[in-house]
Amino acid sequence: MSIENMEWTGYFPGVIGKITELHAVYYHKHWGFDRTFEAQVGREVSEFISNFKDPQDRLRAVRTDGSFAGCCAVDGHLAETEGARLRWFIVSPAVHGRGIGSTLIEDAVTFCRDTGYHRLFLWTFAGLTAARRLYETAGFSKCAEHPVVQWGQEIVEQQFEIRF
């Protein structure tokens, strides 16, 4: 199935739950993250959707065959000071390898460039190799790294950025 045959949307009823569920299930299964991770994602996605401002913010969600396949958001709340923040980038493992991830990242970068943002940054952690490749291919570079204990795990948190 090509990406053209998928449904690309912004907000739709239920998207907060879909984003939270995909993150919670994936990161618990693959990284052992605990309930605090799910609670944080749910709370922060809810706040983002509640305070969404067009055209400063962007949400892209993709569905295939009626199922939620992935998403990516740009939070422009701090764009003038810190830069815009790329958030909740995830693609369902069931549709990996179909170009969804690179399309979502390219869309976010293009949105920020077209909006006139000076910087787009994201927080991630060491070990997400496929995502890191997508970020670096899009022009991001690592600008910070430090160990933290959160979500029931010890991880090395990393910040990536792209400047325009």
Buried (B, 14 or more C-beta within 10 A) or exposed (E): EEBEEBEBEBEEEEBBEBBBBBBBEBBBEEBEBBEEBBEBBBEBBBEBBEEBEEEBBBBBBBBBEEEBBBBBBBBBBEBEEEBBBBBBBBBBEEBEEBBBBBBBBBBBBEBBEEBEBEBBBBEBBEEBEEBBEBBEEBBBEBEEEEEEEBBEBEBEBBBBBBEB
